[in-house]
Amino acid sequence: MNWNSQFATRTQYTKRSAVRELLKLTAQPDMISFAGGLPAPELFPVEKVKEAADLMLSEFGHQALQYSETEGIAPLRDWVAAQFNRVGQPFTIGRDNVLIVSGAQQGLDLIGRVLLNEGDKVIVENPTYLALLGAWRPLGVQFLGVPSDENGMVVDALEPLLQQGAKLIYSIPTFQNPQGTTLSLARRQQLTGLLRKYNVGLLEDNPYGELRYSGEALPHVFQLEAEADATGQLRSRVIYSGTFSKVLTPGLRIGWVLADEAVIDKLVMFKQGTDLHTSTLNQYITHALARDGVIDQQLPRLRAAYKQRRDVMLAALAQHFPAGVTWTRPDGGLFLMVTLPTHINAADVLQVAIQHKVAFVPGEDFHLNGGQNTFRLNFSNAQPERIEQGIAILGQVLRMAVA
Ligand SMILES: Cc1ncc(COP(=O)(O)O)c(C=O)c1O
């Protein structure tokens, strides 16, 4: 059979990226890779995970190895809800507002599938998270790009797009992927006002919010917008997506969605058809780690290490990159974005950089349009000396390209 004639129409909306093939080379051990979004593996709490697995298997072995509720195990959902209730707000988030998902990525996929019809208009920052575009393109939606600057999404540019009848906004307000930028408080408030004025929903994706190295913590857009109804139930135009991937380990694949019960109900139905439920054992392990304070122990270690790596990278960029090249200065997260003079194509630079054993991700795939002269650098995965070395090499490659 010729399978190529059998694929569903929606597969035509996905695009294969030549850069992806190139990036397979970055797995070579002598490569200095700023390409992936990988946390530092040497900081994973391996022993604590081992202890938690042992403890959970001893205490709850039979439940932990059994099928479980699609919504997620109750203690983990309660733990997530309690984190949000800690800040004091006019509503209480309950277990029924939380869905445990197999990584935040699954939540993003499910949210798109339950909310978006073919042809619906969806506003995203341009550039935005590559795998969100990958998940939602097959739905046949129309993406509208809103520009962003050093203070995140330019909210002034949002209103004309809302007037075109957009159904949903997707945003990463804090330490955005790929730019590393953060939406200012004033813009968060302005955005909240627009959500209310146009009665439009926002998906707030926040995998990096806990990884802040400088500046003041800001309220989630979710916190600014959410209200209680007459019965004290959560009512929010914001659906919040969170994950344990960056504060514990991505290998457990545990994330969550926080939303009105009506949204969670619908997501549960779709999740059932996708994977029945998220790994029961991994949920038990994650709950033990969260409950026993391992995230609280991890956060200062992660923040200290990543702050150092960010600072080393920023200093190396200033020292080695030629005039005419600019970059963002993130207060947290894992990434920054570099902009080259407009005539230089980052994918061409990557070809040369890989020969010199340094890799990054060209920015084009994060963009709805344009971005050929940009690239994303990850600073969490490589050791400081390798960051210094890699940026020096990249500086030489760029000097040749600029010349
Ligand atoms: C913006 C954004 N959202 C979601 C995810 C997915 O996270 P998870 O590992 O929880 O699936 C990532 C992962 O890199 C991300 O950068």
The ligand as a Gaussian input file, in Angstrom:
#p B3LYP/6-31G(d) Opt

LIG

0 1
 C        6.429000      27.168000      26.535000
 C        6.370000      25.715000      26.822000
 N        5.191000      25.139000      27.084000
 C        5.105000      23.827000      27.356000
 C        6.216000      23.016000      27.389000
 C        6.028000      21.536000      27.644000
 O        6.418000      21.157000      28.900000
 P        6.224000      19.660000      29.429000
 O        7.588000      19.070000      29.565000
 O        5.546000      19.799000      30.725000
 O        5.391000      18.923000      28.427000
 C        7.468000      23.565000      27.131000
 C        8.661000      22.715000      27.149000
 O        9.752000      23.059000      26.819000
 C        7.553000      24.958000      26.842000
 O        8.706000      25.556000      26.559000

